[in-house]
Amino acid sequence: MSAVGNGAQWASRRIIPALVVNALAFMLVFVTIFAVARLSPTSAANEYLLMSRSEILSRPTTGAAWTALKAAADASPGTPDITCNQDNRLHPGTTLAAALVYARTGDTAYRTKAIALIEASRATARDCGNAILSLGRQLGAYVLAADYVGYRDASFVAWVSAIRTRGFPSSHSRWDVLANTAADSSNNWGTFALASLIAADAYVGDTTGLARDWALFRDYGDGSSSFVQTSSYQTIWSCPIGYEINPASCSDPRKEGAAVEDASRTSFPTLGGYAAEAAQGYVIQAELLSRAGYPSWTVNDRQVCRNALWRGRLINLNFSSVDRYVTYVTNARCGLSQPVSGAPFGRIFGFTNWLYGPAGTATAGTPVPVTPVPATPPPTPTLDTTPAPTAAPTAAPTAAPTAAPSAAPTPQPTPTPKPPNQTQSAHPPRVSRPMIKLSASSVVPSSGVPVLVDWGLASSDNGLSGYQLQLRVADGTWRSVGLASATSSYARRTVPAGTTIRFRVRAIDRTGTVGDWVTSSAVRSSALSDSSSAIRWSGSWSFASHASYLGDRVHSTTARGATATLTFNGSAVAWAGPVGPTRGKARVYLDGALVATVDLYRSSFAARDIVFAKNVADGTHTLRIQTLGTSGRPTVAVDELYVVRPL
């Protein structure tokens, strides 16, 4: 076409390309804005696992706490090592700090840095000594950092899911799987493991896992736990025996709220650094579970808050730089005003002077409302604490079981709480399904099986006035079972062996509204005496007699390597036998994996004690007791084995 032509036609041909270019430019700007908006922490719909987005965005960007956080985010991260450096704080701390700065500012350079550090860390996971302690102290930090920057790469999510149950055989003779360690011990290995496990379960969306985690957390302070005691355990710290965190009913201020396992690492009544280690696990567990909808800050008469008060009474707060972040959290959640002293990264978490400090909405000393229990929480499953089979252990730790407590009088049936003069609730309170277990803190009866049943409050519009518990034996009538108090969420009961039993429980709220009964699975419990043909004996065993033994006799040995083996179908197993100053140690294996080293030593003789108990997934299992021939006190005896089997 000639350059000289119709002017309108030429103009239109210039305008059309221009419009296309402008439209493309507009679309490019829109796409860019949309992409940035997707990365911006102000635009995402979901909340963080540990703190709401609105709370993060209300945090200051000036002041000493922010300056310290920003410096940590800008620092060189050092060398990553998630499983083989239990004291590694720099790398996970830098990662978490960078993620928090991104969450507050939206500066994608910090997001990029955090993701690179997360990936560098996971590449270091390998087997070595103390691997589970190192993993428990660090995994939660990387998972929370990934959550703060919105990093959900499929391979990373799969790695987080898998590492929860990955075996590290060289870690420890007893603690070589993260999930199993969380269920096995309430010392700092266990509390760090549970804190990181909760973070991982929440991150991958495992609601069944979170329900299990909640049951473990609740067991710290309700006296119903099956945690296995370590060789450090000292009964002098207990008040009474059977609690991981001593209850509010304890009248000794030196013990009330005590973390018994880690307090036992020092001589009563002084405290060392281990109590401050356990506390770090507690506060992260409580925060994560609270965000997931569980009443973790109020359960068991505020067990974590009472632990903070106990540490304050025994001059254990801010014990070192690693635990300084804890006090900011407990001040905020418990309404306390305990002294604070900066908050660098410790284990799992840190920078709480910025997150919970006085410059924002979560002011220290002012309680933050606990998230209510969701209307339909996940049901609490039977705890699956069966350890994965591992390589043969090296050195076994010594577990000192609870000394046999004196028999308590049978409580009277709990009276129905009297309804106050209030309008009935629109939604009756609901309880979780009762679970029937065996516990090492139960008393050995002369006949029958000592079981423990526990449950939880699933939802209530108007709080809790009390529970009612009933037991049904075979096809008989339902009969009331007394509780230690109206709001106790567990009970111990001796039930007949070889007979089907069920428990049912219901809640009554503060308006007098009565919830529906919730019934446990039917179970049949067994009491296998040492004469049972189901128990296989190997090595040198003989009979020993005593009038207080069950059936007046036990199988006893002083030999090293003698074994007693039982293959059973069920969800719980326990071993009863005598303890005393001449009694030695034995290893206990379940399905080929070492689960405990039981020390039968006591300063005085007791003919009957439950020295070991374990709750496992329902199925076929093999229990093996292997004696160690302890020097100077080699005697080990087996009186009775108990089994609980769901029908």
C-alpha positions as CSV (number, residue, x, y, z in Angstrom):
1,M,0.0,0.0,0.0
2,S,1.2,3.5,-0.8
3,A,2.3,5.6,2.1
4,V,-0.1,8.3,0.8
5,G,-3.7,7.3,1.2
6,N,-6.9,7.8,3.1
7,G,-6.0,9.5,6.4
8,A,-8.7,7.9,8.5
9,Q,-7.7,4.5,7.3
10,W,-4.0,5.1,8.2
11,A,-4.9,6.4,11.6
12,S,-7.1,3.4,12.4
13,R,-4.3,1.1,11.5
14,R,-2.0,2.9,14.0
15,I,-4.7,3.0,16.8
16,I,-5.4,-0.8,16.7
17,P,-1.9,-1.9,17.4
18,A,-1.6,0.7,20.1
19,L,-4.7,-0.6,21.8
20,V,-3.3,-4.1,21.7
21,V,-0.1,-3.0,23.2
22,N,-1.9,-1.0,25.9
23,A,-4.1,-4.0,26.7
24,L,-1.2,-6.3,26.9
25,A,0.6,-3.9,29.2
26,F,-2.5,-3.6,31.4
27,M,-2.7,-7.3,31.6
28,L,1.0,-7.6,32.5
29,V,0.5,-5.1,35.3
30,F,-2.5,-6.9,36.5
31,V,-0.8,-10.3,36.5
32,T,2.2,-8.8,38.3
33,I,0.0,-7.2,41.0
34,F,-1.9,-10.5,41.4
35,A,1.3,-12.4,41.7
36,V,2.7,-10.0,44.3
37,A,-0.6,-10.1,46.1
38,R,-0.4,-13.9,46.3
39,L,2.9,-13.5,48.0
40,S,1.8,-10.7,50.3
41,P,1.0,-11.8,53.8
42,T,-1.9,-9.4,53.9
43,S,-3.8,-11.1,51.2
44,A,-3.8,-14.8,52.1
45,A,-7.0,-16.3,53.5
46,N,-5.6,-18.9,55.8
47,E,-4.2,-18.3,59.3
48,Y,-0.8,-19.3,60.5
49,L,-0.4,-22.4,62.7
50,L,0.9,-20.5,65.7
51,M,-0.5,-17.0,65.4
52,S,-3.1,-15.2,63.3
53,R,-2.1,-13.0,60.4
54,S,-3.8,-10.0,62.0
55,E,-1.7,-10.5,65.1
56,I,1.5,-10.7,63.1
57,L,0.6,-7.6,61.1
58,S,-0.1,-5.7,64.3
59,R,3.5,-6.3,65.5
60,P,5.7,-3.2,65.5
61,T,8.5,-2.5,62.9
62,T,10.4,-0.3,65.3
63,G,11.9,-0.8,68.7
64,A,14.6,-3.0,70.2
65,A,12.6,-6.3,69.7
66,W,12.1,-5.7,66.0
67,T,15.7,-4.6,65.6
68,A,16.9,-7.8,67.2
69,L,14.5,-9.9,65.0
70,K,15.6,-8.1,61.8
71,A,19.3,-8.6,62.7
72,A,18.7,-12.3,63.2
73,A,16.9,-12.5,59.9
74,D,19.8,-10.7,58.1
75,A,22.5,-12.8,59.8
76,S,24.7,-15.4,58.2
77,P,22.9,-18.7,59.0
78,G,25.8,-20.9,59.8
79,T,25.8,-24.6,58.9
80,P,22.5,-26.6,58.8
81,D,22.4,-29.9,60.7
82,I,18.9,-31.0,61.7
83,T,19.6,-34.3,63.3
84,C,23.3,-34.4,64.3
85,N,23.8,-31.1,66.2
86,Q,21.5,-30.9,69.1
87,D,22.8,-27.5,70.1
88,N,22.3,-25.9,66.7
89,R,20.4,-22.7,67.2
90,L,21.9,-20.3,64.6
91,H,20.6,-22.0,61.5
92,P,17.0,-22.7,62.6
93,G,16.9,-19.3,64.4
94,T,17.9,-17.4,61.2
95,T,15.3,-19.4,59.2
96,L,12.5,-18.6,61.6
97,A,13.5,-14.9,61.9
98,A,13.6,-14.5,58.1
99,A,10.1,-16.1,57.9
100,L,8.7,-13.8,60.5
101,V,10.2,-10.7,58.9
102,Y,8.6,-11.8,55.6
103,A,5.2,-12.4,57.3
104,R,5.3,-8.9,58.7
105,T,6.7,-6.9,55.8
106,G,6.0,-9.0,52.6
107,D,9.6,-8.5,51.5
108,T,10.1,-11.5,49.3
109,A,13.9,-11.6,49.7
110,Y,13.2,-12.9,53.2
111,R,10.9,-15.5,51.9
112,T,13.4,-16.7,49.4
113,K,16.1,-16.9,52.1
114,A,13.8,-18.8,54.5
115,I,12.9,-21.4,51.8
116,A,16.6,-21.9,50.9
117,L,17.5,-22.5,54.5
118,I,14.6,-24.9,55.0
119,E,15.7,-27.0,52.1
120,A,19.3,-26.9,53.1
121,S,18.3,-28.2,56.5
122,R,16.2,-31.1,55.4
123,A,19.1,-32.3,53.2
124,T,21.1,-32.9,56.4
125,A,18.8,-35.4,58.0
126,R,20.8,-38.6,58.8
127,D,21.3,-41.2,61.5
128,C,23.6,-40.4,64.4
129,G,23.7,-40.3,68.2
130,N,21.0,-38.1,69.8
131,A,19.3,-37.6,66.4
132,I,15.8,-37.4,67.9
133,L,16.8,-34.8,70.5
134,S,18.3,-32.7,67.8
135,L,15.3,-33.2,65.5
136,G,12.9,-32.4,68.3
137,R,14.7,-29.1,69.0
138,Q,14.8,-28.0,65.4
139,L,12.1,-29.5,63.2
140,G,9.3,-27.3,64.7
141,A,11.2,-24.1,63.8
142,Y,11.6,-25.1,60.1
143,V,8.0,-26.2,59.8
144,L,6.7,-23.0,61.4
145,A,9.0,-21.0,59.1
146,A,7.6,-22.9,56.1
147,D,4.1,-22.0,57.3
148,Y,4.9,-18.3,57.8
149,V,6.2,-18.0,54.2
150,G,3.5,-20.2,52.7
151,Y,6.0,-22.8,51.5
152,R,4.1,-26.0,50.6
153,D,6.3,-27.7,48.0
154,A,4.9,-31.2,47.6
155,S,8.3,-32.9,48.3
156,F,8.8,-30.9,51.4
157,V,5.3,-31.7,52.8
158,A,5.9,-35.4,52.1
159,W,9.3,-35.2,53.9
160,V,7.7,-33.5,56.9
161,S,5.1,-36.3,57.0
162,A,7.6,-39.1,56.7
163,I,10.1,-37.8,59.2
164,R,7.6,-38.1,62.0
165,T,7.9,-41.9,62.0
166,R,11.4,-42.3,60.4
167,G,13.7,-44.5,62.4
168,F,17.2,-43.2,63.5
169,P,18.7,-46.4,65.1
170,S,21.8,-44.7,66.4
171,S,19.9,-41.9,68.2
172,H,19.3,-43.7,71.5
173,S,18.6,-47.2,72.7
174,R,15.0,-46.1,73.5
175,W,14.3,-42.9,71.6
176,D,14.9,-43.4,67.9
177,V,11.6,-42.3,66.3
178,L,10.1,-38.8,66.8
179,A,6.5,-39.9,67.3
180,N,7.3,-42.8,69.6
181,T,9.6,-40.6,71.8
182,A,6.7,-38.1,72.2
183,A,4.5,-40.9,73.5
184,D,7.2,-42.6,75.6
185,S,8.7,-39.9,77.8
186,S,7.8,-36.7,79.5
187,N,11.4,-35.5,79.9
188,N,12.9,-32.9,77.6
189,W,13.5,-35.5,74.8
190,G,9.8,-36.2,74.9
191,T,8.5,-32.6,75.3
192,F,10.7,-31.4,72.4
193,A,9.6,-34.4,70.3
194,L,5.9,-33.7,71.0
195,A,6.2,-30.0,70.2
196,S,7.8,-30.6,66.8
197,L,5.4,-33.5,66.2
198,I,2.4,-31.2,66.8
199,A,3.9,-28.6,64.4
200,A,4.4,-31.3,61.7
201,D,0.9,-32.8,62.2
202,A,-0.7,-29.4,61.9
203,Y,1.4,-28.5,58.9
204,V,0.4,-31.7,57.0
205,G,-3.2,-31.5,58.1
206,D,-3.2,-34.7,60.1
207,T,-6.2,-34.2,62.4
208,T,-6.0,-37.8,63.8
209,G,-2.4,-37.1,64.7
210,L,-3.4,-33.8,66.4
211,A,-6.0,-35.7,68.5
212,R,-3.4,-38.2,69.6
213,D,-1.0,-35.2,70.4
214,W,-3.8,-33.6,72.5
215,A,-4.3,-36.8,74.4
216,L,-0.5,-37.0,75.2
217,F,-0.5,-33.3,76.3
218,R,-3.5,-33.8,78.5
219,D,-1.9,-36.9,80.0
220,Y,1.0,-34.8,81.4
221,G,-1.2,-33.5,84.2
222,D,-4.2,-35.8,84.7
223,G,-2.5,-38.8,86.3
224,S,-3.5,-41.2,83.6
225,S,-0.4,-41.3,81.5
226,S,1.6,-44.4,80.4
227,F,4.8,-42.5,79.9
228,V,7.7,-44.7,80.9
229,Q,9.9,-43.3,83.7
230,T,13.7,-42.8,83.1
231,S,16.5,-43.9,85.4
232,S,16.7,-40.3,86.7
233,Y,13.2,-40.4,88.1
234,Q,13.0,-39.5,91.8
235,T,9.7,-40.1,93.6
236,I,10.5,-37.3,96.1
237,W,9.6,-34.8,93.4
238,S,6.2,-36.5,92.9
239,C,3.0,-35.1,94.6
240,P,1.5,-37.7,94.3
241,I,3.1,-40.4,92.3
242,G,1.7,-40.8,88.8
243,Y,1.8,-37.3,87.4
244,E,4.2,-35.8,84.8
245,I,3.2,-32.3,85.9
246,N,2.1,-32.3,89.5
247,P,-1.6,-31.4,90.1
248,A,-3.0,-28.3,91.7
249,S,-4.1,-30.4,94.6
250,C,-0.5,-30.9,95.7
251,S,0.0,-28.8,98.9
252,D,3.8,-28.5,98.7
253,P,4.7,-25.3,96.8
254,R,8.1,-26.8,96.0
255,K,6.3,-29.5,94.0
256,E,3.0,-28.2,92.8
257,G,3.3,-27.7,89.0
258,A,6.6,-29.5,88.9
259,A,7.8,-31.2,85.7
260,V,8.7,-34.4,87.6
261,E,11.0,-36.1,85.1
262,D,13.3,-33.2,84.4
263,A,13.1,-31.9,88.0
264,S,14.5,-35.3,88.9
265,R,17.8,-34.5,87.2
266,T,18.8,-32.5,90.3
267,S,18.4,-33.1,94.0
268,F,15.2,-32.0,95.7
269,P,14.4,-29.1,96.1
270,T,16.9,-27.4,93.8
271,L,16.5,-27.1,90.1
272,G,18.9,-27.1,87.2
273,G,18.5,-26.3,83.5
274,Y,16.5,-29.4,82.5
275,A,13.2,-28.0,84.0
276,A,13.7,-25.0,81.7
277,E,14.2,-27.4,78.7
278,A,10.9,-29.2,79.3
279,A,9.1,-25.8,79.6
280,Q,10.1,-24.9,76.1
281,G,8.3,-28.0,74.8
282,Y,5.2,-27.2,76.9
283,V,4.6,-23.7,75.7
284,I,4.9,-24.5,72.0
285,Q,2.7,-27.6,72.4
286,A,0.1,-25.4,74.2
287,E,0.2,-22.6,71.6
288,L,-0.1,-25.0,68.6
289,L,-2.9,-27.1,70.2
290,S,-4.8,-24.0,71.2
291,R,-4.7,-22.7,67.6
292,A,-5.9,-26.2,66.5
293,G,-9.0,-25.7,68.8
294,Y,-8.0,-27.6,72.0
295,P,-8.3,-26.0,75.5
296,S,-4.5,-26.5,76.1
297,W,-4.0,-23.4,78.3
298,T,-6.8,-24.3,80.7
299,V,-6.6,-28.1,80.8
300,N,-5.7,-29.8,84.2
301,D,-6.1,-26.5,86.2
302,R,-3.9,-24.7,83.7
303,Q,-1.0,-27.2,83.9
304,V,1.5,-25.1,81.8
305,C,0.7,-21.9,83.7
306,R,1.2,-23.7,87.0
307,N,4.5,-25.1,85.7
308,A,5.6,-21.5,85.0
309,L,4.6,-20.4,88.6
310,W,6.5,-23.4,90.0
311,R,9.6,-22.4,88.0
312,G,9.3,-18.9,89.4
313,R,9.1,-20.1,93.0
314,L,12.2,-22.3,92.5
315,I,14.2,-19.5,90.7
316,N,14.3,-21.3,87.4
317,L,12.9,-18.6,85.0
318,N,15.2,-17.3,82.3
319,F,17.7,-20.0,83.3
320,S,19.8,-19.4,80.2
321,S,19.4,-17.7,76.8
322,V,17.7,-20.7,75.3
323,D,14.5,-20.5,77.5
324,R,14.1,-16.7,77.8
325,Y,11.4,-16.8,75.1
326,V,9.1,-19.0,77.3
327,T,8.2,-16.3,79.9
328,Y,6.8,-13.9,77.3
329,V,4.4,-16.6,76.2
330,T,3.3,-17.7,79.6
331,N,2.9,-14.1,80.7
332,A,0.6,-13.4,77.8
333,R,-1.4,-16.7,78.0
334,C,-1.6,-17.1,81.7
335,G,-2.1,-13.4,82.8
336,L,1.3,-13.4,84.7
337,S,3.8,-10.7,85.2
338,Q,7.0,-12.8,85.7
339,P,10.3,-11.1,84.9
340,V,11.5,-11.2,81.3
341,S,15.0,-10.8,79.8
342,G,15.1,-10.6,76.0
343,A,14.0,-13.5,73.8
344,P,16.5,-14.8,71.2
345,F,15.9,-18.1,69.4
346,G,16.1,-21.0,71.9
347,R,14.9,-24.4,70.9
348,I,12.1,-24.7,68.4
349,F,11.1,-21.0,68.8
350,G,12.1,-17.6,69.9
351,F,11.7,-13.8,69.3
352,T,8.6,-13.8,71.6
353,N,9.5,-10.3,73.0
354,W,8.4,-9.1,69.5
355,L,5.6,-11.6,69.1
356,Y,4.1,-11.3,72.6
357,G,5.7,-8.3,74.0
358,P,4.2,-5.0,75.3
359,A,4.4,-3.0,72.1
360,G,1.4,-4.7,70.4
361,T,-2.0,-6.4,70.9
362,A,-0.7,-9.4,72.9
363,T,0.6,-7.4,75.9
364,A,2.7,-9.2,78.5
365,G,0.6,-9.7,81.6
366,T,-2.7,-9.6,79.8
367,P,-4.4,-12.9,79.0
368,V,-5.1,-13.6,75.4
369,P,-8.4,-15.5,75.0
370,V,-7.9,-19.2,74.3
371,T,-9.4,-20.4,71.0
372,P,-12.6,-22.4,71.9
373,V,-12.9,-26.1,71.1
374,P,-14.3,-26.5,67.6
375,A,-17.9,-27.6,67.4
376,T,-16.8,-30.9,65.7
377,P,-13.3,-31.7,66.8
378,P,-11.6,-34.8,65.5
379,P,-12.3,-37.8,67.7
380,T,-9.5,-38.9,70.0
381,P,-8.2,-42.2,68.7
382,T,-6.6,-45.0,70.7
383,L,-3.0,-44.0,71.2
384,D,-0.7,-45.8,68.7
385,T,2.6,-45.7,70.5
386,T,4.0,-48.9,69.1
387,P,7.7,-48.2,68.3
388,A,8.9,-49.0,64.8
389,P,11.4,-52.0,64.8
390,T,14.9,-50.6,64.9
391,A,18.5,-51.9,64.9
392,A,19.7,-53.6,68.1
393,P,20.2,-50.9,70.7
394,T,23.5,-50.0,72.2
395,A,23.3,-48.8,75.8
396,A,19.9,-49.0,77.4
397,P,18.7,-46.3,79.7
398,T,17.3,-47.3,83.1
399,A,13.6,-46.8,83.7
400,A,12.6,-46.6,87.3
401,P,8.9,-47.4,87.5
402,T,6.6,-45.8,90.1
403,A,6.7,-47.3,93.6
404,A,3.5,-49.0,94.5
405,P,1.2,-46.5,96.0
406,S,-1.0,-47.4,98.9
407,A,-4.5,-48.4,98.0
408,A,-6.9,-45.6,98.0
409,P,-10.5,-46.0,99.3
410,T,-13.1,-46.6,96.6
411,P,-14.6,-43.2,95.8
412,Q,-18.3,-42.8,96.1
413,P,-20.3,-42.3,92.9
414,T,-20.1,-38.7,91.8
415,P,-23.4,-36.9,92.5
416,T,-25.2,-35.3,89.6
417,P,-24.2,-31.6,89.6
418,K,-27.2,-29.5,90.6
419,P,-28.2,-27.3,87.7
420,P,-28.0,-23.6,88.5
421,N,-30.9,-21.4,87.8
422,Q,-30.0,-20.6,84.2
423,T,-31.5,-21.1,80.7
424,Q,-30.6,-24.5,79.3
425,S,-27.9,-24.5,76.6
426,A,-29.0,-24.7,73.0
427,H,-26.3,-27.3,72.3
428,P,-25.7,-30.0,75.0
429,P,-22.0,-30.6,76.0
430,R,-20.2,-33.4,74.2
431,V,-17.4,-35.7,75.3
432,S,-14.9,-37.7,73.4
433,R,-15.1,-41.4,73.3
434,P,-13.7,-43.0,76.5
435,M,-10.5,-45.0,76.0
436,I,-9.7,-48.0,78.2
437,K,-6.0,-48.4,79.0
438,L,-3.4,-49.9,81.4
439,S,-1.2,-47.7,83.5
440,A,2.0,-48.2,85.5
441,S,0.6,-45.9,88.2
442,S,-2.3,-48.2,89.0
443,V,-2.5,-50.4,92.1
444,V,-2.2,-54.1,91.7
445,P,-5.4,-55.8,93.0
446,S,-5.6,-59.2,94.5
447,S,-7.8,-60.3,91.6
448,G,-9.1,-58.8,88.4
449,V,-7.4,-56.2,86.1
450,P,-6.6,-52.6,87.1
451,V,-7.7,-50.5,84.1
452,L,-7.7,-46.8,83.5
453,V,-10.4,-45.1,81.4
454,D,-10.1,-41.5,80.2
455,W,-11.9,-39.1,78.0
456,G,-12.1,-35.4,77.2
457,L,-14.6,-32.5,76.8
458,A,-15.2,-32.2,73.0
459,S,-17.5,-29.1,73.1
460,S,-19.6,-27.1,75.5
461,D,-21.4,-23.8,75.1
462,N,-21.4,-23.1,78.8
463,G,-18.3,-24.7,80.3
464,L,-18.3,-27.8,82.5
465,S,-20.0,-28.5,85.7
466,G,-19.0,-32.2,85.9
467,Y,-19.0,-35.7,84.3
468,Q,-20.9,-38.8,85.0
469,L,-19.2,-42.2,84.4
470,Q,-20.8,-45.6,84.3
471,L,-19.5,-49.2,83.9
472,R,-21.3,-52.2,82.4
473,V,-20.0,-55.7,83.0
474,A,-21.1,-58.3,80.5
475,D,-24.8,-57.9,79.9
476,G,-25.5,-56.4,83.3
477,T,-26.9,-53.0,84.2
478,W,-25.0,-49.8,84.0
479,R,-23.5,-48.8,87.4
480,S,-22.1,-45.5,88.4
481,V,-18.3,-45.1,88.9
482,G,-17.0,-42.5,91.4
483,L,-14.6,-39.8,90.2
484,A,-11.9,-38.1,92.2
485,S,-13.7,-34.8,91.5
486,A,-16.7,-33.8,89.5
487,T,-14.6,-32.6,86.6
488,S,-12.0,-35.4,86.6
489,S,-11.6,-36.8,83.1
490,Y,-10.3,-40.2,84.0
491,A,-10.9,-43.0,86.5
492,R,-9.2,-46.1,87.7
493,R,-11.2,-49.3,88.2
494,T,-10.5,-53.0,88.8
495,V,-12.6,-55.0,86.4
496,P,-13.1,-58.8,86.3
497,A,-10.8,-60.7,84.0
498,G,-12.1,-62.5,81.0
499,T,-15.4,-60.6,81.0
500,T,-16.6,-58.0,78.5
501,I,-16.8,-54.5,79.9
502,R,-17.8,-51.0,78.6
503,F,-17.7,-47.6,80.1
504,R,-19.9,-44.6,79.2
505,V,-19.6,-41.0,80.1
506,R,-21.5,-37.8,79.7
507,A,-21.0,-34.1,80.6
508,I,-23.1,-31.6,82.4
509,D,-22.5,-27.9,81.7
510,R,-22.8,-25.0,84.1
511,T,-26.5,-24.4,83.1
512,G,-27.4,-28.0,84.0
513,T,-27.7,-29.1,80.4
514,V,-26.9,-32.8,80.2
515,G,-25.1,-34.2,77.2
516,D,-25.6,-37.6,75.6
517,W,-23.9,-40.7,76.8
518,V,-20.8,-41.7,74.8
519,T,-19.8,-45.3,75.1
520,S,-16.3,-46.9,74.9
521,S,-15.5,-49.8,72.7
522,A,-16.2,-53.2,74.4
523,V,-13.0,-54.7,75.7
524,R,-12.1,-57.9,77.4
525,S,-9.1,-57.9,79.9
526,S,-7.0,-60.8,80.9
527,A,-4.8,-61.5,84.0
528,L,-2.2,-64.1,83.1
529,S,-0.5,-65.5,86.2
530,D,3.1,-66.7,86.0
531,S,1.7,-70.3,85.7
532,S,-0.1,-69.5,82.4
533,S,0.9,-71.7,79.5
534,A,0.7,-68.5,77.3
535,I,4.0,-67.3,78.8
536,R,7.2,-68.9,77.4
537,W,10.1,-69.0,79.8
538,S,13.7,-69.3,78.6
539,G,16.9,-69.5,80.7
540,S,17.2,-70.1,84.4
541,W,13.9,-69.4,86.3
542,S,12.7,-70.8,89.6
543,F,9.7,-70.3,91.9
544,A,9.8,-67.9,94.8
545,S,7.0,-67.8,97.4
546,H,5.5,-65.0,99.5
547,A,2.0,-64.7,101.0
548,S,1.4,-61.4,99.2
549,Y,2.3,-62.6,95.8
550,L,-0.6,-63.3,93.5
551,G,-1.2,-67.0,93.9
552,D,1.5,-67.0,96.6
553,R,4.4,-67.4,94.1
554,V,6.3,-65.8,91.2
555,H,8.8,-66.8,88.5
556,S,12.1,-65.5,89.7
557,T,15.7,-65.4,88.4
558,T,19.1,-63.9,89.1
559,A,20.5,-64.9,85.8
560,R,21.4,-62.6,82.9
561,G,19.6,-63.1,79.7
562,A,16.6,-65.1,81.0
563,T,13.4,-64.2,79.1
564,A,9.7,-64.3,79.5
565,T,7.7,-64.0,76.3
566,L,4.0,-63.4,75.6
567,T,2.3,-63.1,72.3
568,F,-1.1,-61.5,72.7
569,N,-3.9,-59.8,70.8
570,G,-4.9,-56.5,72.2
571,S,-4.2,-52.8,72.7
572,A,-2.4,-52.7,76.0
573,V,-0.1,-54.8,78.1
574,A,1.3,-54.5,81.6
575,W,3.7,-56.4,83.9
576,A,3.2,-56.8,87.6
577,G,5.9,-58.1,90.0
578,P,7.8,-57.4,93.3
579,V,10.2,-54.5,93.8
580,G,12.8,-53.9,96.5
581,P,16.4,-53.2,97.4
582,T,17.7,-56.6,96.0
583,R,15.8,-56.2,92.7
584,G,17.6,-55.6,89.4
585,K,16.9,-54.5,85.9
586,A,15.3,-56.0,82.8
587,R,14.8,-54.8,79.2
588,V,11.3,-54.9,77.7
589,Y,10.9,-55.5,74.0
590,L,7.6,-55.1,72.1
591,D,7.5,-56.6,68.6
592,G,11.3,-56.8,68.6
593,A,11.9,-53.2,69.5
594,L,13.3,-52.1,72.9
595,V,10.6,-50.0,74.6
596,A,11.9,-49.7,78.2
597,T,14.6,-50.7,80.6
598,V,12.8,-51.4,83.9
599,D,14.6,-50.9,87.2
600,L,12.9,-52.9,90.0
601,Y,15.0,-51.3,92.8
602,R,13.1,-49.7,95.7
603,S,14.4,-48.8,99.1
604,S,11.9,-51.1,100.7
605,F,10.2,-54.3,99.6
606,A,6.8,-54.4,98.0
607,A,5.3,-57.7,96.8
608,R,3.1,-56.2,94.1
609,D,3.7,-53.3,91.7
610,I,2.9,-52.6,88.1
611,V,6.4,-52.1,86.8
612,F,5.6,-51.6,83.1
613,A,2.6,-50.7,81.0
614,K,2.3,-49.9,77.4
615,N,-0.8,-48.9,75.2
616,V,-0.4,-49.8,71.6
617,A,-2.4,-50.2,68.4
618,D,-4.9,-53.0,68.6
619,G,-3.4,-56.1,67.0
620,T,-1.1,-59.1,67.5
621,H,2.0,-58.2,69.5
622,T,4.9,-60.0,71.2
623,L,6.2,-58.8,74.6
624,R,9.6,-60.0,75.8
625,I,11.1,-59.4,79.2
626,Q,14.9,-60.0,79.3
627,T,16.8,-59.9,82.5
628,L,20.2,-58.0,82.8
629,G,21.7,-59.8,85.9
630,T,22.3,-56.4,87.6
631,S,25.5,-56.5,89.7
632,G,24.8,-56.7,93.4
633,R,21.0,-56.9,92.9
634,P,20.2,-59.3,90.1
635,T,16.8,-60.6,91.1
636,V,13.9,-60.1,88.7
637,A,10.5,-61.7,89.1
638,V,7.3,-61.9,87.0
639,D,4.0,-62.3,89.0
640,E,1.3,-61.5,86.5
641,L,0.8,-60.0,83.0
642,Y,-2.3,-58.0,82.1
643,V,-3.8,-57.5,78.6
644,V,-6.6,-55.4,77.3
645,R,-8.2,-56.5,74.0
646,P,-10.9,-54.6,72.2
647,L,-13.7,-56.7,70.8
